């Protein structure tokens, strides 16, 4: 992971490298130009960097001596009001003078988490350092794959998560490092649903809820060089008594990129082990009952052009799919939003809004845009996203890039209240 070329939403490293080579790594903050080729393009959002949230994670990364950077940020509000921030690839340890990391004393983890409470970050959830501290030769991953997928070959990468009947269920993307599509360091081969026991207090967090990994269940693993599995749990949504679980096929090809799929289970169904229902119908807010089937192989894509890291959020009664723009190789760094009136309504004709077009240094990538609902206020939403560099050694020479970045966004075309984004102050 020294300068791991992370996903523009998951696995399109070759596309990302092509973008950098073509010099299309920079953009305008609030361009009104039409992104991609979507006929339903409907305008732009109003977005600005959130200085307070950016500063909070920069300070923690600089000073904590534990978490010093990570991508794929996902957040979950816990019952006690705190927030667990989950990360994919993670740097651990002390940072050096001049904003650098040492490859020798920096630990690496494939996933981790950091607790947020009352304006403060910490502790970090990851493998503990040894007597001499962290080192670059040890794997400090927090959650390891199930025993049938040994950590020497496989890793777990962030998906979404949900609390069901007092247990946290987190969807991880299972990655096989022995497979290298397009020269990428790994291939996503399926999903693992990890459960976390929630306990009040504990050695990591005596003041409130503590998270403890309790074991993972593999789901629809297709582990071969030619497979194109649906990766489930890229995003989840609670709506109408159901947990909706969105999935995506990341290896579907450029002609029909990143098709979006949908499954559901009743609230309580994850905890009870109920069978899932898969959506097999045209996008609609009044589908026939027969559109929900028990066979995952019958699932039909709602639309294409999402990424493998996105969010679906109910914003003032409008379901908003926020994603990196995979509809065009020239726009993969941009954030776009699609609107629907229901979880099954995201169609090729869904209204499309340009949310953010980042101004990036040469060689940098932006990806995995997500709304953070617990710190949003109506259509004024907090958005997190990841940034990385393709410059060899760049994440050791510059500690500030490979950390979550935040935006205050006023989503267009959504009525109702739009308050101030919650700031991280005690």
N, C-alpha and C positions, 0 to 999 in steps of 0.2 A: 504494500500500500504506500510505498514511498512517494509516488505521484500517481496513484491509481486513477486512471481515467474513469471516473464514475459516470453513471447513467445520465443521459438527458431524459430522465424518466425511467431508466432501468437498464437497458442493454444496448442502446444504439451508439456504442462508442465509435464505430466506424463512421457513422453519420456525424458525430460530434467532431471527430478529427477532420473530416472533410470540411465542416463549417469553418473551423479555425484556419485550415489551409487556404480556404477561399477568402479569408479576411472578413467574414460576416460575423464577427464576435462582438461588435459594438452596435448600439442602437440608441434611439431617443427615448427619454424617460416617459413621455406621454404622447407618442406618435399617434396621429389620427389616420395613418395609412392602414390599408386593409391587410391583415395578416392572413397568409395562406390563400386558399381559394374557395372558402366556404360561401355559398350563395346567401346564407342567412346572416351574414355579418351585420351587426346592429350598432356598432359604435365603440367608444372607449370608456373605461373607468377613470376615476381620479385617484392617483396613487402617489404616495411620498414615502421615503424611508422613515421608519419609526426609530428615532434616535435613542429612546429610553431602552427599548428591548434589545437593540443592537449593542448598546453599551453594557447592558447587564451580562450578556453572554461573552462579550469581549473581556470584561473584567474577570469573570469567573474562570475563563480559559487561561488568562494570564497569571492568575494568582492562586488558584485552588491547589495546585500541585497534584491534582488528580486528572479530571477531564480537561484536555486542552484543545479539543476540536472534534467535530463529527459532522456527518451529513445525514440526509434522510430524516430530518426532525419530524417526529410525530408526538402529539400531546394527548393526554387523557386527564380529565379532572377526576380526582379521587373523592370518595364520600366525605372526607374530612375537609374538603375545600382546597387542598393542595393539588398540584399538577405534576404528573410524571411526564418528563420529556424523554422520549425514546430516540435513540440514534442508531444508524448503521455503522459503517467503518468509523473507528474512533481512535484518536491519539490520546495517550495518557502520560502524565508526568509533569515535571517542572519545565517551564519554558526558559529560554536563554536570553541573554542580553541582546538588545537590538531587534527583538521580535522574531526569534528563531527557535527551532527545535533541534535537538541533537538526535541523530539516528541511533546512537548508542544507548542513550538514557530515556528514550521515548518508547513507551509500551504501545502495542497495537491490539485492538479488539475489533471483532466483526460486528458486534452490537453492544450497546450500553444503555444506561439511562441516568438522568439527573433529576433530582427532586426540586420543585419550586414551591416556596411557601412565603407569603407575606413579604414579597419584594426581594427575596433572597434565593439563591441557588445552592444546592448541596443537601445531602451527600451525593456522590457519584456511585452508581451501581455498575460494577465491573469486577473482573478478577483482581484480587488483592496483590499489591506489590510484594516482592520478597524483602529480605533483610537489607539488601543494598538498594532498594527502590525498584522502579521499573527499568526494563531493558528491552532492546529491540529484537531479542531472540525468542521471547516468550509470548504466547498467545493469552491475552487477558479477557477473552470473550466472556460475556456475562451469561448468555443463554446458548447452550450448545444443541446441535441437532439430536433427534432421537438416536438410540444406540445402533439402529440398523444403518445409519448414515454417519460414519465416523468423522469426527472433526478434522482429521488429517486431510480429508478430501472435500468435505461439505461445510457450508456455512449458512447461517440464517440472516436474512436481510429484512429490514423493516417493512411491514405492512401496517394496516390499521388495527384498531383494537376497540373493544366494547366491554362494558361491565354487564354481566347477566347473572342475576340471582346472587350477587355478592362476590362473584369471581371475575377476574379480568381474563378475557380471552383475546389473545393477540395473534394476528395472522402474520406469519413470517414467510418470506419467499425462500425456498430451498435452492441453494446454488451449488452446482457441481463444478469444482475447479479442475477436473480432468477433461472437461469439454470447453472448447474455445470458439464459439461461432464468430466469424469475422475477425479472429485474432483477439477477441475479448478475453479477460482473465477467467471467466466462468460462464456457465449457462444456467438460467433459471429452469428448474425441472419440476416444480410443483410447489405445494403449500404445506406448511406445518402450523397447526393451531396449538399454541402454547398457552397453558393456563397458569395464572398467578394467584396464589392465595393472598387475600387481603387481611392483614391483622392490625388491630389498633396498637400502635407502638412497635417496639422491636429495637434491636441493637443498631440498625441503620437509621432509624427515625423514631426516637423515643417519644416525640411529641405528637405522633399521629400515625397514619396508615403506612405500613411497610409492605413492599412487594417482594414475594419470594417465588421464583420459577418452580412450578409443580409438575412439569412434564409436558411433552409435545406429542401431538397426533398427526401423522402424515396424511395428506389428502390429495388424491389424484396425481400421484407422482408418475411422470413420463420421462424417464432418465435415459435418453439416447441422443445421439448427434442429430437425428432428423425429427425429433419430437417438437410439437408446438402446443404445449399444455396451456390450459387456462390457469393463470395465477390468481387465486381467489383471495379476497380480503384486501385488495389494494385500497379500497375505501368501504366504509360501512355507514349506514344511516338507520336510525330508529324512527319508525313512522307507522302509525295506525296499528299498533300492537305487534309489529313485525320488526325483526332485525334484517335489513336489506344488506346483502353482501355483494359488492361489485368485483368483477374479475376482468382480466385482460389477457389476450394472447400476444406476447411480445415478439414472436418470431414469424409473424404472418406475412411479411413481405411488404415492399414499398407500395404496391398497387392498392392494398387494403390494410393500411398500417394500424396496429393496435386496436383491434375490435374490442368493444365493451360488452360484457356479459353481466347477468344479474341472477342472484339466487336469494332465497329468503328462508327464514325460520321464525316461528312465533317467539315473542319475548319469553324467555325461560327455556327455549328449545335448545340453545347451546349447552346450558347446564344440564338439561334432561337427556341430551344425546339424541334429540329428535332428528328424523330424516329431513334433508333440505328439499325445497322445491326450486326448480330452475325455470327461468322464463323462456318460453318458446313461442314467441308471438311478435307481431309488429309493435313498435313503440306506441303506447296508448295509455291514457289515464282511465279507461274503462275496458280493460281486457276481459275476455271471456275466462271463466274459471278453468277451461281446458288449456289456457296458455301457460299454466303452471304445471310442470311435469316432474316426475321423480328421477328421471334419467339425465345425468349431467351431459351426456353425449348429445342430447337433443336441444340443448340450450342454443338460442339464436342471438346473434349480436344485435344490440340496439343501434349502434353507430360505430364509426371508426375515428381515428385521429386523436385518441387520448394518449397518455403516457402510462408507465407502470407505477408511477407515484403521483397520486392526486387526492382530492377530497370531494365529498358530496355532503352538502350542508343545507339544512332548512333555514333560509334567511327570510324572515317576515312572511312565511307561507310559500315562498318560491324555493324550489330545490335547485341549488347551484353546484354545478360540477366545475371545479377549478383545476386546471391541468396545464402542464407544459404543452405547447402546440406541436403535436406530431403530424399535423396534416401536410407539412412541407419541410424539407430539409433546410430551408432557409430561415425557419422560424422556430426551431426547437428550443431556443433559449427564452422565448416569450411565454408569458402566462395569458391564457384565454379562459373565459368562463362560458358555459352553456347553461341555459335555463330550462326548467321543466316545471309543470304543475303537479308532478307526482314522481315517485321513484322510478316508474316504468316509462316515463315520458321523454327520455333523452333520445332524440331522433336525428337523422341527418339534417332536418330542417329546424332544429332547435335554435333559438336566438343565440348569437355568438358575440361576445364582447372581448375586445382587447383590454386586458387588465394591466399588464406591465411589459415593457420592452426594455430590458436592462442595458445600461451602458457598461460594457465589460472590458477589462484589459485584454490585450491579445493573449490567446491561449486559455482564457477562462470560460467556464461553462456555468449556466444557471439551470436548475431543474428542481423537480418535486415541490411545486407550489401547493400550499394547503391553507385553507381557512382555519383559524384557531377560534372556535366558537365561544369558549369560556372567557375570552378576553375581547370579544367583539360586542357591538351594540347595534342591533338591527342591521341595516344595510351598510353601516360603517364597520368594516371587518378588519381584524388583524390577520395578516397573511405571512406565513413563514416560507422560506425557500432555501435551497442549498446552493453553494457555489464551490467550484473546484477549479483546478488548473491542469492543463496538459503539459506544462513545463516540467521537465525532469528535475526532481528535487525541490520543486516550487513550494510544496507544503511544509518542507523543513526550513526553507529560507524565509517564509512569510507565514506567521501563525494566524493572521487575521482572516484569511480567505476561507479556509475550510471550517467554517462555523455557520450556525444558522443566521440568516439575514431576515429582516422583518420590514413589512410595509403596512402603512395605514391606507386602506382602500375604501372609497365610497363607490359601491356598486351602482351602476346606472339602471334605470328602468324598474326599480323595486320600490314600491310604496311603503308607507309606514315609518316608524321612527328610525333615525340614523344618529345615534349618540356618539360620544367620544370613545375611542378605543381605550380600554383599560390599560393603565400604565403600571409598570412593576415597582410601585412604591409601597412601603409598609403602611 
